[in-house]
Amino acid sequence: MDIPKQQQQPPGHEAALTPQADHGETSYRGAGRLQDKATVITGGDSGIGRAVALAFAREGADVLVSYLDEHDDAKETARLVEEAGRRAILVPGDIADRAHCRAIIDKAVAEFGRIDVLVNNAAFQMSHDSLDEIPDDEWDYTFKVNITAMFHLCKAAVKHMAPGSSIINTTSINSDNPKPTLLAYAATKGAIANFSAGLAQLLAEKGIRVNSVAPGPIWTPLIPATMPPDEVEHFGSQVPMKRAGQPKEVAPVFVMLASSEASYISGARIAVTGGAPIL
């Protein structure tokens, strides 16, 4: 996949990506693996979140899509979910606000009556070449969105989750191999990996499984919105497969972890990294 130099304003939009990302629109085929499950996906408007929402719907799940303010992207995700014959609930707002985290869960319970799968996928990142360049407020905001929101969402959701339910958190190859120019983001991704492993043990007696997925370089709007154009042009070339992955190549891992096929998998971190190992 050839990626030209490009830049977007954060948080980025699917329609402006060149080339367009592949979320599985024409390729993903469901098999009823998540039939009638009530699911919540943060950052579900675009990128990995959209691919997961599409896959979940085609596997039979209803989906609440939490997103910041990318309304056009969110409406397209909802269209894909509804095209699969499932319900799509859109909830805009900033998960840096703990009250909004609770509102997301309250809305899901009001619409679905319960939560079977919580996918904590939303993330914020910015690239900086030196420590001095990182604004204090941006550092704090990165942690609020990427890890603190995860705590508030999980805390609110667990009381509405029955045995057999699943929490899936998006970490990153940066949790194991931090990129220095993504200092704040990489630090939060390490925290997510640790949080997921600890929470899996804490919730085991409740029958709720917790796992994390660690993507490598995946082509999403976050990339041109947060990286310099020169880096965007070579995005993905550093991994053994020498290319960026597509969102559709990550979504099946979320489906597996959300399904009953993963009934004995908890506390795992699964790499989707184009051949780059994580420890």
Contacts in CASP RR format, 6 or more apart in sequence:
PFRMAT RR
TARGET T0000
AUTHOR 0000-0000-0000
METHOD contacts of the structure
MODEL  1
MDIPKQQQQPPGHEAALTPQADHGETSYRGAGRLQDKATVITGGDSGIGR
AVALAFAREGADVLVSYLDEHDDAKETARLVEEAGRRAILVPGDIADRAH
CRAIIDKAVAEFGRIDVLVNNAAFQMSHDSLDEIPDDEWDYTFKVNITAM
FHLCKAAVKHMAPGSSIINTTSINSDNPKPTLLAYAATKGAIANFSAGLA
QLLAEKGIRVNSVAPGPIWTPLIPATMPPDEVEHFGSQVPMKRAGQPKEV
APVFVMLASSEASYISGARIAVTGGAPIL
1 19 0 8 1.000
1 219 0 8 1.000
1 243 0 8 1.000
1 244 0 8 1.000
1 245 0 8 1.000
2 19 0 8 1.000
3 18 0 8 1.000
3 19 0 8 1.000
3 219 0 8 1.000
3 232 0 8 1.000
3 233 0 8 1.000
3 234 0 8 1.000
3 235 0 8 1.000
3 244 0 8 1.000
4 18 0 8 1.000
4 233 0 8 1.000
5 229 0 8 1.000
5 230 0 8 1.000
5 232 0 8 1.000
5 233 0 8 1.000
6 16 0 8 1.000
6 17 0 8 1.000
6 18 0 8 1.000
6 224 0 8 1.000
6 229 0 8 1.000
6 232 0 8 1.000
7 224 0 8 1.000
7 225 0 8 1.000
7 228 0 8 1.000
7 229 0 8 1.000
7 232 0 8 1.000
8 16 0 8 1.000
8 221 0 8 1.000
8 224 0 8 1.000
8 225 0 8 1.000
9 225 0 8 1.000
10 124 0 8 1.000
10 126 0 8 1.000
10 225 0 8 1.000
10 226 0 8 1.000
11 68 0 8 1.000
11 69 0 8 1.000
11 70 0 8 1.000
11 124 0 8 1.000
11 221 0 8 1.000
11 222 0 8 1.000
11 225 0 8 1.000
12 46 0 8 1.000
12 70 0 8 1.000
12 221 0 8 1.000
12 222 0 8 1.000
12 224 0 8 1.000
12 225 0 8 1.000
13 46 0 8 1.000
13 70 0 8 1.000
13 72 0 8 1.000
13 73 0 8 1.000
13 221 0 8 1.000
14 20 0 8 1.000
14 21 0 8 1.000
14 46 0 8 1.000
14 47 0 8 1.000
14 50 0 8 1.000
14 73 0 8 1.000
14 76 0 8 1.000
14 221 0 8 1.000
15 72 0 8 1.000
15 73 0 8 1.000
16 221 0 8 1.000
16 224 0 8 1.000
17 219 0 8 1.000
17 220 0 8 1.000
17 221 0 8 1.000
17 224 0 8 1.000
21 47 0 8 1.000
21 219 0 8 1.000
21 220 0 8 1.000
21 221 0 8 1.000
21 246 0 8 1.000
21 247 0 8 1.000
22 246 0 8 1.000
22 247 0 8 1.000
22 248 0 8 1.000
23 47 0 8 1.000
23 50 0 8 1.000
23 51 0 8 1.000
23 54 0 8 1.000
23 80 0 8 1.000
23 246 0 8 1.000
23 247 0 8 1.000
23 248 0 8 1.000
23 251 0 8 1.000
24 51 0 8 1.000
24 54 0 8 1.000
24 55 0 8 1.000
24 246 0 8 1.000
24 247 0 8 1.000
24 248 0 8 1.000
24 251 0 8 1.000
25 54 0 8 1.000
25 80 0 8 1.000
27 248 0 8 1.000
28 54 0 8 1.000
28 55 0 8 1.000
28 58 0 8 1.000
28 248 0 8 1.000
28 251 0 8 1.000
29 58 0 8 1.000
30 55 0 8 1.000
30 58 0 8 1.000
30 59 0 8 1.000
30 60 0 8 1.000
31 59 0 8 1.000
32 59 0 8 1.000
32 60 0 8 1.000
33 59 0 8 1.000
33 60 0 8 1.000
33 255 0 8 1.000
33 259 0 8 1.000
33 260 0 8 1.000
33 261 0 8 1.000
34 56 0 8 1.000
34 59 0 8 1.000
34 60 0 8 1.000
34 61 0 8 1.000
34 117 0 8 1.000
34 255 0 8 1.000
34 258 0 8 1.000
34 259 0 8 1.000
35 59 0 8 1.000
35 60 0 8 1.000
35 61 0 8 1.000
36 60 0 8 1.000
36 61 0 8 1.000
36 62 0 8 1.000
37 56 0 8 1.000
37 60 0 8 1.000
37 61 0 8 1.000
37 62 0 8 1.000
37 116 0 8 1.000
37 117 0 8 1.000
37 258 0 8 1.000
38 61 0 8 1.000
38 62 0 8 1.000
38 64 0 8 1.000
38 108 0 8 1.000
38 112 0 8 1.000
38 113 0 8 1.000
38 114 0 8 1.000
38 115 0 8 1.000
38 116 0 8 1.000
38 117 0 8 1.000
39 56 0 8 1.000
39 61 0 8 1.000
39 62 0 8 1.000
39 63 0 8 1.000
39 64 0 8 1.000
39 115 0 8 1.000
39 116 0 8 1.000
39 117 0 8 1.000
39 118 0 8 1.000
39 119 0 8 1.000
39 258 0 8 1.000
40 63 0 8 1.000
40 64 0 8 1.000
40 66 0 8 1.000
40 104 0 8 1.000
40 105 0 8 1.000
40 108 0 8 1.000
40 115 0 8 1.000
40 117 0 8 1.000
40 118 0 8 1.000
40 119 0 8 1.000
40 153 0 8 1.000
40 157 0 8 1.000
41 49 0 8 1.000
41 52 0 8 1.000
41 53 0 8 1.000
41 56 0 8 1.000
41 63 0 8 1.000
41 64 0 8 1.000
41 65 0 8 1.000
41 66 0 8 1.000
41 119 0 8 1.000
41 121 0 8 1.000
42 66 0 8 1.000
42 67 0 8 1.000
42 95 0 8 1.000
42 104 0 8 1.000
42 119 0 8 1.000
42 120 0 8 1.000
42 121 0 8 1.000
42 122 0 8 1.000
42 149 0 8 1.000
42 153 0 8 1.000
43 49 0 8 1.000
43 65 0 8 1.000
43 66 0 8 1.000
43 67 0 8 1.000
43 68 0 8 1.000
43 121 0 8 1.000
43 122 0 8 1.000
43 123 0 8 1.000
44 50 0 8 1.000
44 52 0 8 1.000
44 53 0 8 1.000
44 65 0 8 1.000
44 66 0 8 1.000
44 67 0 8 1.000
44 74 0 8 1.000
44 77 0 8 1.000
44 121 0 8 1.000
44 122 0 8 1.000
45 65 0 8 1.000
45 67 0 8 1.000
45 68 0 8 1.000
45 70 0 8 1.000
45 73 0 8 1.000
45 74 0 8 1.000
45 77 0 8 1.000
46 67 0 8 1.000
46 70 0 8 1.000
46 73 0 8 1.000
46 77 0 8 1.000
46 220 0 8 1.000
46 221 0 8 1.000
47 218 0 8 1.000
47 220 0 8 1.000
47 221 0 8 1.000
47 222 0 8 1.000
47 247 0 8 1.000
48 121 0 8 1.000
48 170 0 8 1.000
48 215 0 8 1.000
48 218 0 8 1.000
48 220 0 8 1.000
48 247 0 8 1.000
48 250 0 8 1.000
48 251 0 8 1.000
49 77 0 8 1.000
49 119 0 8 1.000
49 121 0 8 1.000
49 247 0 8 1.000
49 251 0 8 1.000
50 73 0 8 1.000
50 76 0 8 1.000
50 77 0 8 1.000
50 80 0 8 1.000
50 247 0 8 1.000
51 246 0 8 1.000
51 247 0 8 1.000
51 248 0 8 1.000
51 250 0 8 1.000
51 251 0 8 1.000
52 119 0 8 1.000
52 121 0 8 1.000
52 250 0 8 1.000
52 251 0 8 1.000
52 254 0 8 1.000
52 255 0 8 1.000
53 63 0 8 1.000
53 65 0 8 1.000
53 77 0 8 1.000
53 80 0 8 1.000
53 81 0 8 1.000
53 88 0 8 1.000
54 77 0 8 1.000
54 80 0 8 1.000
54 81 0 8 1.000
54 84 0 8 1.000
54 251 0 8 1.000
55 251 0 8 1.000
55 252 0 8 1.000
55 254 0 8 1.000
55 255 0 8 1.000
56 63 0 8 1.000
56 81 0 8 1.000
56 86 0 8 1.000
56 117 0 8 1.000
56 254 0 8 1.000
56 255 0 8 1.000
56 258 0 8 1.000
57 63 0 8 1.000
57 80 0 8 1.000
57 81 0 8 1.000
57 82 0 8 1.000
57 84 0 8 1.000
57 85 0 8 1.000
57 86 0 8 1.000
57 88 0 8 1.000
58 84 0 8 1.000
59 255 0 8 1.000
59 259 0 8 1.000
60 84 0 8 1.000
60 86 0 8 1.000
61 86 0 8 1.000
61 116 0 8 1.000
61 117 0 8 1.000
61 258 0 8 1.000
62 86 0 8 1.000
62 87 0 8 1.000
62 88 0 8 1.000
62 89 0 8 1.000
62 111 0 8 1.000
62 112 0 8 1.000
63 81 0 8 1.000
63 86 0 8 1.000
63 87 0 8 1.000
63 88 0 8 1.000
63 89 0 8 1.000
64 88 0 8 1.000
64 89 0 8 1.000
64 90 0 8 1.000
64 91 0 8 1.000
64 104 0 8 1.000
64 107 0 8 1.000
64 108 0 8 1.000
64 111 0 8 1.000
64 112 0 8 1.000
65 74 0 8 1.000
65 77 0 8 1.000
65 78 0 8 1.000
65 81 0 8 1.000
65 88 0 8 1.000
65 89 0 8 1.000
65 90 0 8 1.000
65 91 0 8 1.000
66 91 0 8 1.000
66 92 0 8 1.000
66 93 0 8 1.000
66 95 0 8 1.000
66 104 0 8 1.000
66 122 0 8 1.000
67 73 0 8 1.000
67 74 0 8 1.000
67 90 0 8 1.000
67 91 0 8 1.000
67 92 0 8 1.000
67 93 0 8 1.000
67 122 0 8 1.000
68 92 0 8 1.000
68 93 0 8 1.000
68 94 0 8 1.000
68 122 0 8 1.000
69 92 0 8 1.000
69 93 0 8 1.000
71 92 0 8 1.000
73 221 0 8 1.000
74 90 0 8 1.000
74 92 0 8 1.000
75 90 0 8 1.000
77 88 0 8 1.000
78 88 0 8 1.000
78 90 0 8 1.000
79 88 0 8 1.000
81 87 0 8 1.000
81 88 0 8 1.000
82 88 0 8 1.000
87 111 0 8 1.000
87 112 0 8 1.000
89 107 0 8 1.000
89 108 0 8 1.000
89 111 0 8 1.000
91 103 0 8 1.000
91 104 0 8 1.000
91 107 0 8 1.000
93 100 0 8 1.000
94 100 0 8 1.000
94 145 0 8 1.000
95 101 0 8 1.000
95 104 0 8 1.000
95 122 0 8 1.000
95 144 0 8 1.000
95 145 0 8 1.000
95 149 0 8 1.000
95 152 0 8 1.000
95 153 0 8 1.000
96 141 0 8 1.000
96 144 0 8 1.000
96 145 0 8 1.000
96 148 0 8 1.000
96 149 0 8 1.000
98 148 0 8 1.000
98 149 0 8 1.000
98 152 0 8 1.000
101 149 0 8 1.000
101 152 0 8 1.000
101 153 0 8 1.000
101 156 0 8 1.000
102 152 0 8 1.000
102 156 0 8 1.000
104 153 0 8 1.000
104 156 0 8 1.000
105 115 0 8 1.000
105 153 0 8 1.000
105 156 0 8 1.000
105 157 0 8 1.000
105 160 0 8 1.000
106 156 0 8 1.000
108 115 0 8 1.000
108 157 0 8 1.000
108 160 0 8 1.000
109 115 0 8 1.000
109 160 0 8 1.000
113 160 0 8 1.000
114 160 0 8 1.000
114 161 0 8 1.000
114 162 0 8 1.000
115 157 0 8 1.000
115 160 0 8 1.000
115 161 0 8 1.000
115 165 0 8 1.000
116 161 0 8 1.000
116 162 0 8 1.000
116 164 0 8 1.000
116 165 0 8 1.000
116 166 0 8 1.000
116 258 0 8 1.000
117 165 0 8 1.000
117 166 0 8 1.000
117 167 0 8 1.000
117 168 0 8 1.000
117 258 0 8 1.000
118 153 0 8 1.000
118 154 0 8 1.000
118 157 0 8 1.000
118 161 0 8 1.000
118 165 0 8 1.000
118 166 0 8 1.000
118 167 0 8 1.000
118 168 0 8 1.000
119 167 0 8 1.000
119 168 0 8 1.000
119 169 0 8 1.000
119 170 0 8 1.000
119 254 0 8 1.000
119 258 0 8 1.000
120 149 0 8 1.000
120 150 0 8 1.000
120 153 0 8 1.000
120 154 0 8 1.000
120 167 0 8 1.000
120 168 0 8 1.000
120 169 0 8 1.000
120 170 0 8 1.000
120 192 0 8 1.000
121 169 0 8 1.000
121 170 0 8 1.000
122 145 0 8 1.000
122 146 0 8 1.000
122 149 0 8 1.000
123 145 0 8 1.000
123 146 0 8 1.000
123 170 0 8 1.000
123 185 0 8 1.000
123 188 0 8 1.000
123 222 0 8 1.000
124 141 0 8 1.000
124 142 0 8 1.000
124 145 0 8 1.000
124 146 0 8 1.000
124 185 0 8 1.000
125 142 0 8 1.000
125 182 0 8 1.000
125 184 0 8 1.000
125 185 0 8 1.000
125 222 0 8 1.000
125 226 0 8 1.000
126 134 0 8 1.000
126 138 0 8 1.000
126 142 0 8 1.000
126 182 0 8 1.000
126 184 0 8 1.000
126 185 0 8 1.000
126 226 0 8 1.000
127 181 0 8 1.000
127 182 0 8 1.000
127 226 0 8 1.000
127 227 0 8 1.000
127 228 0 8 1.000
127 231 0 8 1.000
128 134 0 8 1.000
128 181 0 8 1.000
128 183 0 8 1.000
129 181 0 8 1.000
131 183 0 8 1.000
134 183 0 8 1.000
134 184 0 8 1.000
138 184 0 8 1.000
139 184 0 8 1.000
142 184 0 8 1.000
142 185 0 8 1.000
142 188 0 8 1.000
143 184 0 8 1.000
143 187 0 8 1.000
143 188 0 8 1.000
143 191 0 8 1.000
146 185 0 8 1.000
146 188 0 8 1.000
146 189 0 8 1.000
146 191 0 8 1.000
146 192 0 8 1.000
147 188 0 8 1.000
147 191 0 8 1.000
147 192 0 8 1.000
147 195 0 8 1.000
150 169 0 8 1.000
150 192 0 8 1.000
150 195 0 8 1.000
151 195 0 8 1.000
154 167 0 8 1.000
154 199 0 8 1.000
157 167 0 8 1.000
158 203 0 8 1.000
158 206 0 8 1.000
158 208 0 8 1.000
161 167 0 8 1.000
161 206 0 8 1.000
161 208 0 8 1.000
163 206 0 8 1.000
163 207 0 8 1.000
163 208 0 8 1.000
164 207 0 8 1.000
164 208 0 8 1.000
164 209 0 8 1.000
164 260 0 8 1.000
164 263 0 8 1.000
165 207 0 8 1.000
165 208 0 8 1.000
165 209 0 8 1.000
166 208 0 8 1.000
166 209 0 8 1.000
166 210 0 8 1.000
166 211 0 8 1.000
166 257 0 8 1.000
166 258 0 8 1.000
166 262 0 8 1.000
167 196 0 8 1.000
167 199 0 8 1.000
167 203 0 8 1.000
167 208 0 8 1.000
167 209 0 8 1.000
167 210 0 8 1.000
167 211 0 8 1.000
168 210 0 8 1.000
168 211 0 8 1.000
168 212 0 8 1.000
168 213 0 8 1.000
168 254 0 8 1.000
168 257 0 8 1.000
168 258 0 8 1.000
169 192 0 8 1.000
169 195 0 8 1.000
169 196 0 8 1.000
169 210 0 8 1.000
169 211 0 8 1.000
169 212 0 8 1.000
169 213 0 8 1.000
170 192 0 8 1.000
170 212 0 8 1.000
170 213 0 8 1.000
170 215 0 8 1.000
171 189 0 8 1.000
171 190 0 8 1.000
171 192 0 8 1.000
171 193 0 8 1.000
171 196 0 8 1.000
171 212 0 8 1.000
171 213 0 8 1.000
171 214 0 8 1.000
171 269 0 8 1.000
172 185 0 8 1.000
172 186 0 8 1.000
172 189 0 8 1.000
172 190 0 8 1.000
172 192 0 8 1.000
172 214 0 8 1.000
172 215 0 8 1.000
172 216 0 8 1.000
173 214 0 8 1.000
173 215 0 8 1.000
173 216 0 8 1.000
173 217 0 8 1.000
173 271 0 8 1.000
173 273 0 8 1.000
173 276 0 8 1.000
173 278 0 8 1.000
174 182 0 8 1.000
174 185 0 8 1.000
174 186 0 8 1.000
174 189 0 8 1.000
174 190 0 8 1.000
175 186 0 8 1.000
175 189 0 8 1.000
175 190 0 8 1.000
175 192 0 8 1.000
175 193 0 8 1.000
175 214 0 8 1.000
175 269 0 8 1.000
175 278 0 8 1.000
176 190 0 8 1.000
176 193 0 8 1.000
176 214 0 8 1.000
176 278 0 8 1.000
176 279 0 8 1.000
177 276 0 8 1.000
177 278 0 8 1.000
178 186 0 8 1.000
178 187 0 8 1.000
178 189 0 8 1.000
178 190 0 8 1.000
179 186 0 8 1.000
180 186 0 8 1.000
189 214 0 8 1.000
192 212 0 8 1.000
193 212 0 8 1.000
193 214 0 8 1.000
193 269 0 8 1.000
196 210 0 8 1.000
196 211 0 8 1.000
196 212 0 8 1.000
196 267 0 8 1.000
196 269 0 8 1.000
197 212 0 8 1.000
197 267 0 8 1.000
197 269 0 8 1.000
198 210 0 8 1.000
198 267 0 8 1.000
199 210 0 8 1.000
200 209 0 8 1.000
200 210 0 8 1.000
200 211 0 8 1.000
200 266 0 8 1.000
200 267 0 8 1.000
201 267 0 8 1.000
203 209 0 8 1.000
203 210 0 8 1.000
204 266 0 8 1.000
209 257 0 8 1.000
209 262 0 8 1.000
209 263 0 8 1.000
209 265 0 8 1.000
209 266 0 8 1.000
209 267 0 8 1.000
210 266 0 8 1.000
210 267 0 8 1.000
211 257 0 8 1.000
211 262 0 8 1.000
211 265 0 8 1.000
211 266 0 8 1.000
211 267 0 8 1.000
211 268 0 8 1.000
211 269 0 8 1.000
211 270 0 8 1.000
212 267 0 8 1.000
212 268 0 8 1.000
212 269 0 8 1.000
212 270 0 8 1.000
213 250 0 8 1.000
213 253 0 8 1.000
213 254 0 8 1.000
213 257 0 8 1.000
213 269 0 8 1.000
213 270 0 8 1.000
213 272 0 8 1.000
214 269 0 8 1.000
214 270 0 8 1.000
214 271 0 8 1.000
214 272 0 8 1.000
214 273 0 8 1.000
214 278 0 8 1.000
215 250 0 8 1.000
215 272 0 8 1.000
215 273 0 8 1.000
216 239 0 8 1.000
216 245 0 8 1.000
216 271 0 8 1.000
216 272 0 8 1.000
216 273 0 8 1.000
216 274 0 8 1.000
216 276 0 8 1.000
217 223 0 8 1.000
217 235 0 8 1.000
217 236 0 8 1.000
217 238 0 8 1.000
217 239 0 8 1.000
217 244 0 8 1.000
217 245 0 8 1.000
218 244 0 8 1.000
218 245 0 8 1.000
218 246 0 8 1.000
218 247 0 8 1.000
218 249 0 8 1.000
218 250 0 8 1.000
218 272 0 8 1.000
219 235 0 8 1.000
219 244 0 8 1.000
219 245 0 8 1.000
219 246 0 8 1.000
219 247 0 8 1.000
220 247 0 8 1.000
223 232 0 8 1.000
223 235 0 8 1.000
223 244 0 8 1.000
224 232 0 8 1.000
227 235 0 8 1.000
235 244 0 8 1.000
236 242 0 8 1.000
236 243 0 8 1.000
236 244 0 8 1.000
236 245 0 8 1.000
237 243 0 8 1.000
238 276 0 8 1.000
239 273 0 8 1.000
239 274 0 8 1.000
239 275 0 8 1.000
239 276 0 8 1.000
240 274 0 8 1.000
240 275 0 8 1.000
240 276 0 8 1.000
241 274 0 8 1.000
241 275 0 8 1.000
243 274 0 8 1.000
245 274 0 8 1.000
249 272 0 8 1.000
250 272 0 8 1.000
253 270 0 8 1.000
253 272 0 8 1.000
256 262 0 8 1.000
257 265 0 8 1.000
257 268 0 8 1.000
257 270 0 8 1.000
269 278 0 8 1.000
271 277 0 8 1.000
271 278 0 8 1.000
END
